[in-house]
Amino acid sequence: MKCDIVLAGVGGQGILTIAYLLDNAAVNKGLCFKQAEVHGMSQRGGAVYSHLRISDKEILSDLVPEGQADMILAVEPLEVQRYLSYLNPKGVVVSNVEPYLNIPNYPAIEGVLGALVKLPKSVLVNAKEIATSAKLPRAENMAMVGAALPFLPFTMDDFEPIINEMFGRKGERVVSGNMEVIKAGYAVGALTAKLLEKGLTSEQANGLTKDLDPLEIEQLNVEELIAKIQ
């Protein structure tokens, strides 16, 4: 088993927090883990990225070779384009839909997202909406981790003790809120994964999930959902 991830975003979006969560989840399961140092501008708004490698065998390098990443996990959608050369042909892009307008000539978001849904396997998540609904507007990164979970060698139970350790000092409301955000992100990611497995294109799958309430997804019938586009 191996899972190579390129993590992308901008400063202030919690890239290090995602890496810490996945690092500890891997260690707790007895897996090998290597993380390349987070590169880029550390101040808010500067592009940042990191390589995360998880395996049940020894990992010799902390760098993901081009063409071998199993996932690009992006908290900022335009940042995906920088790292597509790393993605393997069967890899998945899990991206936030909310842009971080850190450059004056940021392209139209419709075009950015339109390019993402043309990829063979992509999962688009409105992380801002999920985090805001849980009254934790800075937890967009946790929504993205949740959406990525169906493609990772972890379960929700693997994350919960780490979230407790990370946020426990801030109180139960913050701990439970972050878990709520992760679970909502997971609902979107898991449904999109099922739709892709059923043979839908990324554009079709994300078109069906984009307006759904994550809290109601578990009650949906996948076949009835697919029938809407047939």
Stockholm file with secondary structure:
# STOCKHOLM 1.0

chainA/1-230         MKCDIVLAGVGGQGILTIAYLLDNAAVNKGLCFKQAEVHGMSQRGGAVYSHLRISDKEILSDLVPEGQADMILAVEPLEVQRYLSYLNPKGVVVSNVEPYLNIPNYPAIEGVLGALVKLPKSVLVNAKEIATSAKLPRAENMAMVGAALPFLPFTMDDFEPIINEMFGRKGERVVSGNMEVIKAGYAVGALTAKLLEKGLTSEQANGLTKDLDPLEIEQLNVEELIAKIQ
#=GR chainA/1-230 SS CEEEEEEEEETTSCHHHHHHHHHHHHHHTTCEEEECCCEECCSTTSEEEEEEEEESSCCCCSSCCTTCEEEEEESSGGGHHHHGGGEEEEEEEEEESSCCCCSTTCCCHHHHHHHHHTSSSEEEECHHHHHHHTTCTTCHHHHHHHHHGGGSSCCHHHHHHHHHHHHGGGCHHHHHHHHHHHHHHHHHHHHHHHHHHTTCCHHHHHHHHTTSCGGGGGGCCHHHHHHTTC
#=GC SS_cons         CEEEEEEEEETTSCHHHHHHHHHHHHHHTTCEEEECCCEECCSTTSEEEEEEEEESSCCCCSSCCTTCEEEEEESSGGGHHHHGGGEEEEEEEEEESSCCCCSTTCCCHHHHHHHHHTSSSEEEECHHHHHHHTTCTTCHHHHHHHHHGGGSSCCHHHHHHHHHHHHGGGCHHHHHHHHHHHHHHHHHHHHHHHHHHTTCCHHHHHHHHTTSCGGGGGGCCHHHHHHTTC
//
